[in-house]
Amino acid sequence: MVLLENDSFLTELTRLFQKCRTTGSVYITLKKYDGRTKPTPRKGNPETFEPVDNKCLIRASDGKKKISTVVSSKEVNKFQMAYSNLLRAHMDGLKKKDKKSKSKKTKATQ
């Protein structure tokens, strides 16, 4: 997995969306990140680790290529605006809901 800066992550995410426009999917995950690179020990002497800043880890994958970035709380507003604009621009490939088949199913169950 490649850890990128925020701007380069958004450009690579744009490339992933364009690559998977006709076929395929892009999977995006988001979770809280405390900055640890090693797992915590279960027993024994527990490590006391206090994160200095709240961070968010964002990962994207198309099944073959994986990219990720870490967004700090100071940069979250700027990143969120750019990220939402990117998602709006690439949400046009979604399948439309078929209203006729839904109405037939509801009539058949009555």
N, C-alpha and C positions, 0 to 999 in steps of 0.2 A: 504494500500500500504506500502510496506517495503522499507525504504531508506537504501541502502547498501553502503559500501565502493566500490571503483572502481574495485579492484581485485575480491572481493566476488560477485559483480554484474556480472562480466564476467563469473565466474564459474557457477552462477545460470542461466545465459543466455544460456550457453552451455547445461545445464540440460534441459532447456525449449526446445531448438532445438532438442535434442535427444528424448524427450518425444513426440514431435509433428512431428517426422520424417515421419511416415507413414500416419497418418491422423491428420488434424488440422492445425492451422496457429499460427504464432507468430507475434504479432503486436508491432512495435517499433516506438516510437515518440521521437522527439528531439525538444527542444525549449530553448530560452534564459531564464535564471533564475537570478533574481536580489537579491535573498536572503530573500524576504518577506515571512512571514508565515501567515500574516493577510491581508485581502483585504483593499484597499485604500478607504477612505471615499469619498462620492460623493460631498457633500456640506459641508459648515461650515469651520472649520479650517483645511485646507489641511496639511497633514503631509509631511515634507520635508525629503526625504530619498535618500541618495546618495550611490549607491553600491560601495564598496571598490574595488571589483574585478569582472571582467566579468566571468560569470559562465554559464554552460549549463546543463539543466535537461534532462536526458534520461530515458524513461520509456519503459518497455517491459511487455507484457501480452499475455497469451494464452487463455484468456477468463475466466479462473478460478483463476490463480495465477498472481499477479501483483508485479513487482519489479521495483525499480528506483535507480538512483544514480545522484550525482551532480559532474560535472567535472569542476575544476577551469582552468583558462587560463594557469597556470603554468604547469599543468599536461596533457594538451590536446594532445600534440604530442605523449607522451607515451601511453595514452589511445587510441588514434586514430589508432596507429599501431596494438595494441592488438585487438581492435574491428574489424578492417578490416581483419585481419588474421582469426578471428572467423567467420566472415560473409562468407569469401571465402571457409572456410572448410565446412560450412553447407548450401551452395547454391546448392548442387547437387540434392535436392529433387524437384526442379522446373519441371513443365511440359514442354515438348518440343513442339515447334510450328509445327502444321501439315501443310506441304507445299501443299499437294494435294488438301485439301479442300479449301485452299485459291485460288489456280489456277482455280478450278471449279467455285468458286463464281465470279471471275473476268470475266470468259468467259460467264457466264450466264447473267451478266449485260450488256454485249456489244451487 
